[in-house]
Amino acid sequence: MRVLIAGLGSIGRRHLRNLRQLGVREILLCRTRPEPLSEAPELPVFTEMDRALAAEPGLVVVSNPTASHLQVALPAAEAGCDLFIEKPLSHSWDNVEALLAVVRRKQLMTLVGFDLRFEPGLRKVRSLLADNAIGRVVAIQAQVGQYLPDWHPWEDYRHSGSARKEMGGGVILDLIHELDYVTWLNGKVVEVACMADRVSSLEIETEDVAALLLRFANGAIGTVHLDYVQRSPSRTCRVIGEEGTICWDYFAREVRWHTAGAGEWERFQYTEHDRNDRFLEEMRHLVACHERKEQPSVDAVEGSKVLRLALAAKEAARTGARRPVPGSDRAPGR
């Protein structure tokens, strides 16, 4: 298989390392600078997508800045390439339907980079819910926060994509994993309310705190908190059912659950799990999907639904009104 990686920031380089670890040897690179990549000087480097696509890759990994995802994904799809697109699918709805149309017409495989679907704790939560361990779900509380300057200490956070509106920054899109996994766990969201703003003293253009209120199709109510401010990183989720409660703590690497009639909390711990393990599993899954041995865990159609939810939340924050989450037949309000 011949793979083109477009975008060689931290996540693009991680995907490169993991693909090579999995035995993928024919890899092409597309980046803005023409010089070879320091950790892989033997790999061909292109600075223009049309020339990179002329080398006929079968799979394109789109890991450039969010606002430029579709500038790479659309021509790659038109060239007949399978696609891996980092989350979120894009920063707006522009050209999303055009991409989905090409993918359908050419019957391409697509996978969106929601890597938390490969996190052992969340997989355990999903398994417990599938087993009806806590009965009917009535509420989900998800939260994540980390101090933005600590994300990439080697760069000035004020110039990062997270800090700039035109690059698709802000916690709602940057931390869209939470919107993906709550729908993965509990199904479709039909209505959203949101308050979001730059509240802290961070020198950025984008919202650094957001609070979302969700109504799910099954009647459950969810809350999602996102921020760039917490000095001690935190990522947790609590799922409340009529017969019990499940708690996931990402940094503790633990899932706890308590059911009606139980005398104590049960625990699932995975302290030996390395952060890169889920990214490696994601790339293994990508290769298997490209070879048509597995079905994508979240394809571009599913990824577009998560983007709709995020855009509806941003519109709700702008207008101060609750917003319905649009269906697949129309774009969200902007």
C-alpha positions as CSV (number, residue, x, y, z in Angstrom):
1,M,0.0,0.0,0.0
2,R,1.2,3.5,-0.8
3,V,0.2,6.2,1.8
4,L,0.4,9.9,1.5
5,I,0.6,11.9,4.8
6,A,-0.5,15.5,4.3
7,G,0.5,17.6,7.3
8,L,3.5,16.8,9.5
9,G,2.8,18.5,12.7
10,S,2.8,16.5,16.0
11,I,-0.2,14.3,15.1
12,G,1.0,13.7,11.5
13,R,4.4,12.6,12.7
14,R,2.8,10.3,15.3
15,H,0.8,8.7,12.5
16,L,4.0,8.3,10.5
17,R,5.8,6.6,13.3
18,N,2.8,4.3,14.0
19,L,2.3,3.3,10.3
20,R,6.0,2.5,10.0
21,Q,5.8,0.4,13.2
22,L,2.9,-1.5,11.6
23,G,5.1,-2.3,8.6
24,V,3.9,0.3,6.1
25,R,7.0,1.2,4.1
26,E,5.8,3.1,1.0
27,I,5.0,6.5,2.5
28,L,4.9,9.9,0.8
29,L,4.9,13.2,2.6
30,C,3.2,16.5,1.7
31,R,4.2,19.6,3.7
32,T,4.7,23.3,3.2
33,R,8.5,23.1,3.5
34,P,10.4,21.2,0.8
35,E,13.2,19.9,3.0
36,P,13.2,16.2,4.1
37,L,11.7,15.3,7.4
38,S,14.4,15.0,10.0
39,E,13.2,11.6,11.4
40,A,12.6,10.1,8.0
41,P,15.0,11.8,5.5
42,E,14.6,9.0,3.0
43,L,10.9,9.6,2.4
44,P,9.8,11.7,-0.7
45,V,8.5,15.2,0.2
46,F,6.0,17.1,-2.0
47,T,4.9,20.7,-1.4
48,E,1.9,20.6,-3.8
49,M,-1.0,18.2,-3.5
50,D,-1.4,17.7,-7.3
51,R,2.1,16.4,-7.6
52,A,1.7,14.3,-4.5
53,L,-1.5,12.7,-5.9
54,A,0.3,12.2,-9.3
55,A,2.4,9.6,-7.4
56,E,-0.9,7.6,-7.0
57,P,-1.2,7.0,-3.3
58,G,-4.1,4.6,-2.4
59,L,-4.6,6.2,1.0
60,V,-4.3,9.8,2.1
61,V,-3.9,10.7,5.8
62,V,-5.2,14.3,6.2
63,S,-3.4,15.8,9.3
64,N,-2.9,19.4,8.3
65,P,-4.7,22.2,10.2
66,T,-8.5,21.8,10.6
67,A,-9.4,24.7,8.4
68,S,-7.4,23.2,5.5
69,H,-8.7,19.6,5.8
70,L,-11.1,19.7,2.9
71,Q,-8.5,21.5,0.7
72,V,-6.6,18.2,0.9
73,A,-9.4,15.7,1.2
74,L,-11.5,16.8,-1.7
75,P,-8.8,16.5,-4.4
76,A,-7.6,13.3,-2.8
77,A,-11.1,11.9,-3.0
78,E,-11.5,13.0,-6.6
79,A,-8.3,11.1,-7.3
80,G,-9.9,8.0,-5.9
81,C,-7.9,7.8,-2.7
82,D,-9.3,6.3,0.5
83,L,-9.1,8.9,3.3
84,F,-8.2,9.2,7.0
85,I,-9.2,12.7,8.2
86,E,-8.1,14.0,11.6
87,K,-10.9,15.3,13.8
88,P,-12.8,17.5,13.3
89,L,-13.8,16.9,9.7
90,S,-13.6,20.6,9.1
91,H,-14.2,24.0,10.8
92,S,-17.4,24.8,8.9
93,W,-20.0,23.1,6.8
94,D,-18.6,24.5,3.5
95,N,-17.8,21.7,1.0
96,V,-18.6,18.9,3.5
97,E,-21.5,17.7,1.4
98,A,-19.3,17.9,-1.7
99,L,-16.8,15.6,-0.1
100,L,-19.5,13.2,1.0
101,A,-20.9,13.1,-2.5
102,V,-17.5,12.2,-4.0
103,V,-16.9,9.5,-1.4
104,R,-20.3,8.0,-2.2
105,R,-19.8,8.2,-5.9
106,K,-16.4,6.6,-5.9
107,Q,-17.2,4.2,-3.0
108,L,-14.2,5.3,-1.0
109,M,-13.3,4.2,2.5
110,T,-13.1,7.0,5.0
111,L,-12.1,7.1,8.6
112,V,-12.2,10.2,10.9
113,G,-9.6,10.5,13.7
114,F,-11.7,10.1,16.8
115,D,-9.0,8.2,18.6
116,L,-10.8,8.0,21.9
117,R,-13.0,5.3,20.4
118,F,-9.8,3.1,20.8
119,E,-9.3,4.1,24.5
120,P,-9.8,1.0,26.8
121,G,-11.8,2.9,29.4
122,L,-14.4,4.3,27.1
123,R,-14.6,0.9,25.4
124,K,-15.4,-0.6,28.8
125,V,-18.1,2.0,29.4
126,R,-19.7,1.2,26.1
127,S,-19.5,-2.5,26.9
128,L,-21.2,-2.0,30.2
129,L,-24.0,0.1,28.6
130,A,-24.4,-2.6,25.9
131,D,-24.9,-5.1,28.7
132,N,-27.5,-2.8,30.3
133,A,-25.4,-2.7,33.5
134,I,-27.1,0.5,34.8
135,G,-30.5,0.3,33.1
136,R,-31.9,3.1,31.1
137,V,-29.5,6.1,30.8
138,V,-31.0,9.3,32.0
139,A,-27.9,11.6,32.1
140,I,-24.3,12.0,30.9
141,Q,-21.8,14.4,32.4
142,A,-18.6,14.8,30.4
143,Q,-15.8,17.3,31.0
144,V,-12.3,17.9,29.8
145,G,-9.8,20.7,30.4
146,Q,-6.1,21.4,30.1
147,Y,-4.0,24.6,30.1
148,L,-3.5,25.5,26.5
149,P,0.2,26.7,26.8
150,D,1.0,23.2,28.1
151,W,-0.4,21.4,25.1
152,H,2.7,22.0,22.8
153,P,5.3,23.6,25.1
154,W,7.7,23.9,22.1
155,E,5.5,26.5,20.4
156,D,3.9,29.8,21.3
157,Y,0.3,28.9,22.0
158,R,-0.8,32.4,20.8
159,H,0.2,31.4,17.2
160,S,-1.3,27.9,17.4
161,G,-4.3,26.7,15.5
162,S,-6.2,26.5,18.8
163,A,-5.8,30.3,19.3
164,R,-7.0,31.4,15.8
165,K,-10.5,31.5,14.5
166,E,-9.6,31.2,10.8
167,M,-7.8,27.9,11.6
168,G,-10.8,26.4,13.3
169,G,-9.6,26.9,16.9
170,G,-11.5,27.1,20.1
171,V,-12.5,24.4,22.6
172,I,-15.8,23.4,20.8
173,L,-13.9,22.1,17.7
174,D,-10.6,21.4,19.4
175,L,-12.1,19.2,22.0
176,I,-14.8,17.7,19.8
177,H,-13.8,14.2,21.1
178,E,-16.3,14.7,23.9
179,L,-19.1,15.3,21.5
180,D,-18.2,12.2,19.5
181,Y,-17.9,9.9,22.4
182,V,-21.1,10.9,24.2
183,T,-23.1,10.2,21.0
184,W,-21.1,7.0,20.6
185,L,-22.2,6.0,24.1
186,N,-25.8,7.2,24.1
187,G,-26.9,7.9,20.5
188,K,-28.1,10.9,18.6
189,V,-28.4,14.4,20.1
190,V,-31.5,16.3,18.9
191,E,-31.1,19.7,20.7
192,V,-28.3,21.7,22.1
193,A,-27.8,24.9,24.2
194,C,-24.4,26.4,24.8
195,M,-22.6,29.2,26.5
196,A,-19.0,29.8,25.2
197,D,-16.6,32.6,25.4
198,R,-13.0,33.7,26.0
199,V,-13.2,33.9,29.7
200,S,-9.6,33.6,30.9
201,S,-6.6,35.9,30.3
202,L,-5.2,33.6,27.6
203,E,-4.1,35.7,24.6
204,I,-6.3,34.0,22.0
205,E,-9.1,34.9,19.6
206,T,-11.2,31.8,20.3
207,E,-13.5,30.6,23.1
208,D,-11.5,29.0,26.0
209,V,-14.5,27.8,28.0
210,A,-17.7,26.2,26.8
211,A,-20.7,24.6,28.6
212,L,-23.1,22.5,26.5
213,L,-26.5,21.2,27.4
214,L,-27.6,18.3,25.3
215,R,-30.9,16.5,24.8
216,F,-30.5,13.0,23.3
217,A,-33.1,11.3,21.1
218,N,-33.7,8.7,23.8
219,G,-34.7,11.4,26.3
220,A,-31.5,11.6,28.3
221,I,-29.9,14.9,29.2
222,G,-26.2,15.5,28.8
223,T,-23.8,18.2,30.0
224,V,-20.4,18.8,28.4
225,H,-17.7,21.1,29.8
226,L,-14.7,22.1,27.7
227,D,-11.8,24.4,28.6
228,Y,-8.3,25.5,27.8
229,V,-7.7,26.6,31.4
230,Q,-7.3,23.8,33.9
231,R,-3.7,23.7,35.2
232,S,-4.1,20.0,36.2
233,P,-5.4,18.2,33.1
234,S,-8.7,16.5,33.6
235,R,-11.0,14.3,31.5
236,T,-13.9,12.4,33.0
237,C,-17.3,11.1,32.2
238,R,-20.2,10.0,34.4
239,V,-23.1,8.1,33.0
240,I,-26.2,7.9,35.2
241,G,-28.8,5.2,34.7
242,E,-31.9,4.2,36.5
243,E,-30.1,1.2,38.0
244,G,-26.7,2.5,38.6
245,T,-23.8,4.9,37.7
246,I,-20.6,4.5,35.6
247,C,-17.6,6.8,36.1
248,W,-14.6,7.0,33.7
249,D,-11.4,8.9,34.5
250,Y,-9.0,9.2,31.6
251,F,-5.9,10.2,33.7
252,A,-6.5,7.7,36.4
253,R,-7.0,5.0,33.7
254,E,-10.0,3.7,35.5
255,V,-13.7,2.9,35.1
256,R,-15.9,2.4,38.2
257,W,-19.5,1.4,38.3
258,H,-22.1,0.9,41.0
259,T,-25.4,-0.9,40.4
260,A,-28.6,-1.1,42.4
261,G,-28.2,-3.6,45.2
262,A,-24.4,-3.7,44.9
263,G,-22.5,-3.2,48.1
264,E,-19.5,-1.5,46.6
265,W,-18.0,0.0,43.4
266,E,-16.6,-2.4,40.9
267,R,-13.4,-1.3,39.0
268,F,-11.7,-1.8,35.7
269,Q,-8.1,-0.4,35.7
270,Y,-5.7,-0.3,32.8
271,T,-2.7,1.5,34.3
272,E,-0.3,-0.3,31.9
273,H,-1.9,1.3,28.9
274,D,0.3,3.8,27.1
275,R,-1.2,6.9,25.5
276,N,0.2,6.0,22.1
277,D,-1.5,2.5,22.2
278,R,-4.8,3.9,21.1
279,F,-3.2,5.8,18.2
280,L,-1.4,2.7,17.1
281,E,-4.6,0.7,17.3
282,E,-6.3,3.5,15.2
283,M,-3.7,3.1,12.5
284,R,-4.0,-0.7,12.6
285,H,-7.7,-0.3,12.1
286,L,-7.1,2.2,9.3
287,V,-4.9,-0.3,7.4
288,A,-7.4,-3.0,7.9
289,C,-10.2,-0.8,6.6
290,H,-8.1,0.3,3.6
291,E,-7.6,-3.4,2.8
292,R,-11.4,-3.9,3.3
293,K,-10.9,-6.3,6.2
294,E,-12.8,-4.1,8.7
295,Q,-15.5,-1.5,8.6
296,P,-14.6,2.0,9.7
297,S,-15.4,2.8,13.3
298,V,-16.5,6.3,12.3
299,D,-16.6,7.2,8.7
300,A,-17.0,10.6,7.1
301,V,-20.8,10.5,7.3
302,E,-20.6,9.8,11.0
303,G,-17.9,12.4,11.4
304,S,-20.1,15.0,9.6
305,K,-22.9,14.3,12.2
306,V,-20.5,15.2,15.0
307,L,-19.4,18.3,13.1
308,R,-23.1,19.3,12.8
309,L,-23.5,19.0,16.6
310,A,-20.4,21.2,17.2
311,L,-21.6,23.8,14.7
312,A,-25.1,23.9,16.2
313,A,-23.4,24.4,19.6
314,K,-21.4,27.3,18.3
315,E,-24.6,28.8,16.8
316,A,-26.4,28.3,20.1
317,A,-23.6,30.2,21.9
318,R,-23.8,33.0,19.4
319,T,-27.6,33.5,19.5
320,G,-28.3,32.5,23.1
321,A,-31.0,30.2,22.0
322,R,-31.4,26.4,22.0
323,R,-30.7,24.9,18.6
324,P,-32.1,21.7,17.0
325,V,-29.2,19.5,15.7
326,P,-29.9,19.3,12.0
327,G,-30.5,15.9,10.3
328,S,-28.4,14.6,7.4
329,D,-30.6,16.3,4.8
330,R,-29.6,19.9,5.5
331,A,-26.7,21.9,6.8
332,P,-26.7,23.4,10.3
333,G,-27.6,27.0,10.8
334,R,-24.5,29.3,10.8
